[in-house]
Amino acid sequence: IPQFFQMNKINGTNELKRVGRIVFEGNVPLDTQKDLSEWNVFSLDLTKFIKEESGAIYNVQISFTKDQALLPCNKGGEDETENAKLPVFQTDKSDVDLHSWEGFDSYDYTNYNWSERNDPCKASYYIGSRHEKEMNVLSTNVGVVVKKGNNDKLEVFTQNITRAKPMAQVEVKALNFQNRVIGKGITNEKGIAEIKVKGKPYMLIAQKKKQYTYVRLDDASSLPLTMFETGGEIAEYGISGFLYAERSVWRPGDSIFMNLMIKDAENVIPKNHPITFELIDPKGNIIDKAVEYHIPSGILSFKTATKPDAFTGNWRVKAKLGGVEFSKKVRIETIKPNRLKFNLKIKNGEKILTNTNKIKGDLTVKYLHGGAVSDLKTEVEMTAISSKTVFKQYPDYTFDDPTKYFDNFSSFVFKGKLDNKGKAYFNETINGLDNAAGMTTLKFSMRTFESSGDINKGYKYVTYSPYDNYVGVKLLQKIGESYNSEEVNNFSVVSLDSYGKPTTAKRVKVEAYKISWSWWWEYRNYTEKFRYISSESYEKVLNEKIKIKNGKGSFALKLDERYYGRIFIKVTDLDSGHSTGGVIMMDYPGWWGDENIQTSDVNILSLSTDKNVYEPNENAKITFPSSKGSTAIVTVENNSAVLFKKRVETKEQKTSFSLEITEDMAPNAYVCVHYIQPYDQEEENDRPLRLFGITPLYVTYNKNKLHPEITTSPSWEPEKEVSITVSEKNNREMYYTIAIVDEGLLDLTSFKTPKPWNYFNRKKALGVRTWDMYSEVLNAFEGNFVGLLKPGGGVFEEAPIEKKNANRFKPVVKYFGPFYLQDGEKQQHAFKMPNYVGAVRAMVVVRDENAFGHAEKSIPVKKPLMVLATAPRVLRPGEVADIPVTVFSMQSNIKDVTVNLAVNEVLEILGDKTKKTNFTGEGNQIVTFKVRAKHAFTAAEIHVSVSSQNYAAKDKIELNILPYSSKQTQVQSYIVQGKQSAEIYYQPYGMDGTQETVVEISSLIPINLKEKLDYLIAYPHGCAEQTVSRALPQLYLENLLKLTIDEKKNIEKHVHTAIEKLPKFQSNNGGFKLWPNNYAHVSHWVTNYVGQFMVEARSKGYYIPNDMYIKWLSYQQREAKQWNKDYYEDKASHQLIQAYRLYTLALAGEPAYG
């Protein structure tokens, strides 16, 4: 039997020959008293033909031959008479006449004629399985329900099928796929057993004396959950992880502070278990790696950094814990922090804009430190972006209509100047969203231009609801699963308002269409796609109206035919105009084998709760419809395990029971009820033998929420010692990290302080699977609904960021921790604030075991007198630039201010280096200086200082002076005969301070080695070939020249720099590309050339990253073995590439033989 279940479900017929033998074969006469020309029902008593064997499964096949048919045919032909007596299938009982993989229904096709297959007067009509019915029969009175979470426990419930009473002393054994017993137990007086299993169970055998029941425990055989609200976050093995950082965008070269909190619900992770952190670039290369060790209630920190020339794009930090991984996007961009703070308020809908086509906004702009601005040029651009409609409580539902679409569009809602208070107002109409599929995101891009020329950018995102009511349909499926076209498939529908609250929808239209294999969703023109779905060129298989009451409704779909293909389902709220839809796959048993079909064989039990949200120690009242004399198996389950189990005796009409809410049910759990009726019930009852229901319980647990507090001064002063004190409101112990970050940097992506409590208290998906055998009990079911789909989850994303133009800046980021705070303790952290004016956000993120929290405080960094200078990014020799200096007065007693400008030796000041300005009150003024770049190519420095009475402030800017052209060289050659002398005159060439003269004397013909060496070292280009061409010759310069110590150091530096650049060019498969982008193809020649350099550099003692080297070596070996000279048209060049490839492998000591 276990071998049979390796290939089959209970009604399967695959490879029967391996596990069974024919025990009876013969003809059965039908009752001739009935009119056999009509459909009749006959019963078959198997005990008349077989002697029942305990635990055996019997495969019963019924078929008929031509001579048993009632159809009048011409009996006159000799051939017809012989063919009429042909056997339907081979009846030889011996094993040798059938292939091992065949069953017992192998037919003899010797006399088969394909053209006669549909003629019932021909024998070919009866050859094959078209006119055969079969089923498997097991005689047992042991009913079984099995549950398993993400742990090593099986919860088994056994009951008498005929009377639905608990069955005690049932022996239960769990087997793995190899049919080894991995756990066993005996049910108690309540018919319950808890079995600990070693490994993944595949089937369960329940035995009571001579009665056996078998339940296959593979994932696909578990009960379907699509009609229940079981979606949410999925935690593997009950382990959740929260990765967080101090910001969401970094500049190349910045430090990255990544932290990890782990919540281990089942306590499966040993203390000090290693956790690997990896920093991965956009090409998949591991740039940095570290190992930390698990602290059950603590915080792990991974401190890393990118290089100044690092790729921009989406990097990742990945944390690996055994087979569990956590990942977080790390965005590397060349950005510049803001100096201004944007505060945009949408007056008629701050979070969701509903029931209007008007958008009213108030914009306030200030300096980060709180200083006022006025009369600055400002633009606000609104972009409408098509987005997915999601309601958190319904993650498994579809709320968007794929036949509706609009192109993203933008328009300016404000273009002008701020008023004297730094404010702007707009009132615009929203157009162009008539064909929106659902919710739409409105992105407001704000730009303000300072008088100094500096540009500040801010973003705000608002959800716009074009409809006042939404309908959603649950269509989720696993890949490879489909709906049975011959069965009734029930689909759940919900009706919600814009905020996700259930509503009643009185007029809802449901349509279903057969979709041809022209793949309608591939149409690029959405209007054309919409016309296709709405046209009459297809077949409509469902068109009905339903009502949705209190947010919930359903509809059924059955095609009454064998259909293989796609069905498009569309649900429309005729009153609000919103519609939703999607494509499902339909087929039928036998299309690709019954094993891949998840039949819809469970009926829904409706459960109701007395409250929407509970707290621990409260009692929840659960009610469901019932009849007297049945039994209900009640379990409370979460995302990883069964928390509670009991049996409830049912009452007439409805049954209610109470559950005590416990702490481990937070943030949510699920009440599951298995309602089982007696098989031999006397009263008439049209309910199925077993009904199944699930309802979520939402639990708020305040004790798992920490309340950290930040105490500090109202404002900080640049270049002064500052401090913050961390404590917990209720004097609880906790681990914590501190991050202090420039608000202008955080505003670029609307970064929110990490909130671990919100993350860990998201709705959890149901993580417990349930199996039973009641769907196989004869005549046990009448209603059906769709098969199992894996519960889904949500995705947390931050607001998108636009690409910025490159600009220099030194980010103000301070990170401390992790730290441990004892009960009732306060801890102070002090540091020196950099020379910065603006505002910083102090963020404290905390945890203690399963309690989490966060705190934040925005702190202005200012002093009574402040200064900010602005300068170009680069200058060239002789260029003149304005240097606007913005002076801020934050106190009314500051009147006269002196502004001084100082520069280093590569700049000169044009005009006054000291200027004065006057304030009549608080505000800011701009003083402008002029500078000119000299003929020098080192970093320029600009120092600005301001003073007034006892107040002073300063600012510093660095910029590069770049030449107009690349380095130039002139060469003069002379020949001096033996025993003679020569006097050489030359004119200095180039700009003062940049000239260098080299005299090269050689007994050979001059090769101008110095010029060529300088050119080689300063090779300016950056592709893979040029990078290697610059570095490879330098490995051997000491064989040609006598080098100084400094020259040797420079060569080592150049070679190391080239090696550091190489990972940018490597593809995931190990080959190298010419250019470092995701669209370039691997170049076989470049791969050879880079490989030769790596091998030779290693032989010289240079460090080559092992991961990069091994990937290259594997790629070369793979390509060498696969190479076929006849595959390429240009055989000569590819033969040369293969020869070079073989040379590099031999050079590496890994020759490819062939």
Steps between C-alpha positions, in 0.01 A plus 500: 500500500770761582664424164166558329472844666845597373346526152131550573237667706225276636324478160816474289581216261866557414724191500240273658689198370778570754272478803188302407361190328168426336281312748183480295395541139163414351168610357223643718142474371284808532144502627293432188185619676617858438479684172864473393452758225482765775760606758476285813681470832637158600675387816792259511562282807872424490479244780337260250819497293786541748600415852580830665860539612570729795654833390487420130398754236295353215511643150162437336471534121173481304490477122306324222576345164319531171299182545372637836367819341128548429558699182353313201773447241535284189603155627536348156875519441749231609762758599248688705408187694861427584575858596197510725656240725840672530601568863501857609837456672757229551390257767826313553571511874872427466754772575722435200252607234465857623765765523587592857372853457162397358177446687237233444313694231742443212300438186571282199507735200575227243162539325457870579393726212533869578244606240237282673566626852168695514277232345327303781431220250875441459729328749749792493240709677539280811879475506653747742388659824235734365216269608651388827437632849710414801544594863697389803315369803621474861275369774560680831317674781801702618467869417825699512593869510870598499664839558862612475670836542861604444620284788560126547154418636198333344161558663275200426125478568312172455124445512246236411368574149153357554428683828755784493620417853862516615685173445763410761785249488564553131859427403637768268830486311664773289713390205737698282513470122736203527237321713704510819313557825606841636248532782216312669250524783158393634194724527364575849141480624422822309629348178805730492868412460803726473784337305855625481647425158859490378494653155220582259205257514345381175213283623326391816357155580227473765414149626223388734511122527437380141393838364748725320482855369765667285562875459758638261676800657661673202434873465273464197267264689431741787161668524448805280504841671411741222157584639643610835692807614830319564742731316781700657869478578650153469772410751715200411541266797329767712800733454446866410774753440500880486791660313527874547748776431552863590374625160388372161749660261878517513763670291789293358763473773256548789491278806195273534365401840268202465328335797306179542235400754392134500176372649514125559144394584587132548844553667671287238816714464781410742670786681817619323393338175697668217320746276671607178462852364585580137515827306412422137539739207244533216686234298471242775862521618566466874692815593518455877424220740486460878382246754312592818355272766137472600386678816144377570364835619763733359592697189772400254693772317674480162722800431629526144569752225523537125798640313498858365481366143231243579217429257184698550181299506326250723739311724386250763593395848417137562497326838511118498396284790517135399234459231331832582599823324412863559577766243483878477553733209791745530467789258827659386451834326700817441269722704527828689312571822247780520550819694128578494206317657180446298165462672220435253150449639217375281206671663225274365675164559836467669525117469225405257333747269142384444174612341647795317682598185652806669839516667563778753848544640686727744880500474732643765876520444758576770864444561566178689610695804169686500609818326238664279521533123310733270460588135683188378414348164307176559342232283258223598443231238229237545543159333216247488641147523303184444546286811374176647191520720569328830298474821708361786231271640441342158847422358378204293236696309533673164358854487630618161349452158768407242276623218524855633811708467624857467840635407682673784483874451640810667392861537617798702257597775714794612766708327600827657655654810440434867340784693678691777421218744639225277155374400334400172143385424335311215152376409498283187268256324602137451429383146588191298415230755165385362650165399699436818523132596477586869682714752744751350814652653545876469864596525578863580853604400602831663798711402608826659788709365702688760633844413849350518409267215468185712204275411301310764265216414224332694235238431161410637277209407122502539260218418214611277179299499307550174215282628299516822459122522721209397435134424765230534510137391720219626667330205835391639646175377827315533699466181388179332164480677170554330127493554296199396269598215258217583449603862339793678772750591407762757671838502501741792420867432530799733366856490696777674508876521814700424636439851445122490183487711241236395196635315184366345487502120153431361584486130811303413545346158709186449624398155725219382644452151696231328833643391651367179865403480584831332630616839290813531714648779791537262324770302706815531205722426284495811207650317515213253515253787195660660309482173592134466366410842189708440427376151267220393776294329538266795277280711347635820454216749360696794289814525311556823429759766569443868468693825779551750378541857721643776803473279480130411352312207576219259414354163539159339642398164451162332537443126320162480758389245856387474689819428870567498600864481482839663195676638486875553280596796374855544303636797342847474328719759235654279440786743858618564635404158797312643586161353759233563603184327764249406579184314466149640601168350243224452541138401353163593615173656685294245628799299846460647448233761271511801788554739552859389136598540401653831131414513268728685351275763456695821197688620512823692391539859417860581655625827425825679669676793351736756775764462736626232807539724588332831752542777669223702289351784176588320263228380407474134159357414488298178169397339420272206182334357460137603270207570475296816710187539798604290850577621730797440879489520611848605858618468668838537793533262752766408772536241701208632312263733176380657460701822185344640270206423174358633178329394160666521166316498262677264147623565191543290507793252819663633788434736705753694816451704749724678877524467736677736726739312867446586813702434632262235196573284628852425495662249253252356403136514243287322207303639453183292190285539462152350125431516429125458154346477413134561491293183189313612308809612132432512368847441502651159793733459628630170833607649814309400652249741777745585510879487808709563528864610771748591474850642783730611532631857671839527678553831658819632764434763639819653761322710694413186537868424792693647491876545854639476552867581760743369606790722723775364520877471247675273773582248864417438785726403753410233852405612383463859474199728140372497330208670179298504362286782309180429250345739184289495171653612407205721857433616527177300826351385584506128762485229522805276685677221532875441526671163531876455453602137468823303128567439592636158633157413198316636258729317638389163311170531242597764679256731300382798662399827520117514202360689567140606176471698297580187706249302475210743132570566390489139228250421656154488400241244362173625797264524316180592382253236202270550427161343211258535336215311134606512490610137550135403210364705230382259202737463649734761498821297278703277656849490850594394744780489839579358830325587782608723711799429793604715413794729657817372671795664566867456812689399640798685649759266631845548413792277694502172791733452592686187850489364698809600782683327840435652598744776740491790389493863604358830195340659429571864447145629584374849432143605535344846427154630363252557473568876325328788288698747417341835171538685447858615831617352573806287800526270659815365693515172718801416685600184624810322263641242668565162507846346148478363187710515156359428314227686575140593269220599593288800357148454500236773390148405451253786405145592484263795421139413163530321436865589596774256481874460653816363535869575603799293570867555585771249763735638591829333874566480553871517656794676408870516721576201546248219646485150462275196718541192434373148760431229527322162592132502815560290697790351756517221810722491409862442128455561320752722217392730256670732497369858161581655514500880171477689513655847230415757410711798287315756487777762369852469800650684737405216537807280833546322672187367847475352554234232853381416611283211830310493633259236805277463782546249314373191239779510515876507235736630379768259392808686441529872566200720305662785146631472235620741128453516230632731194335659193676632361182652508122460552380144766425242700699248734406216846645453683415175875472442697429183794260461720393210676167457876505457705263282524222754329166533461423867186528711379853553372609840262784580466612861218734603468653844247744645506695824285743690562610857563175691359274229694321228453222247692344212459275201740318269467376142738287295500478120727369226701705250510303178712567186341588168679216323680176575872480577726603206857385428769634264808290414836609360759236400874550454788271402841561654799333338765327705749720684290808417275727704179685423325805641119483491263797525122472548203727566277406800162375377157526664358688797719608785508248780407207278824453303738212545819430301652153471838420343537143374849377402543162333758317291210356301269680263277724720158346563369794705420260786407775747226637277359157436515411871319820598239436234453146621462599865262785418295300248167681528243253368287261698385191310620157609757472220644845577506433874704184445719661232599764751582255779638187331822657365571658837544150645827477304636857504761410760645252248556787257579798720676570823213632713513717807313402816233762427457373144457145629235619745318683223504191279357288782231760552411500129480120483286483814269767357454297181424185699239688706329614179473155343189378693302773323556323169425144613169342410313265731616202293867587558584650162612860453334776298667789323296764683355497852128502428223245515432513127848410377571143391785284621804531275701180460812695406469742792440204733825343380693827531371579851568141602860515382551816703347345813717187471819698446415747777445210741840359406650838590341488846200728440173409670221403259153463661442127520132518404580693180789269411308174557203624297734590212676164518169309496381705204818429303485127573134486402554692174806296410306174527197631311696657212425361155694631204219409259255723687659828390503650152816697571696192597846655496429773758315262730778245473735775613269584794485132599879474478537808720244354744695174524820699554349689796381173657844348461654816640268466801615141556157362396557374143197377306576170337320387190 
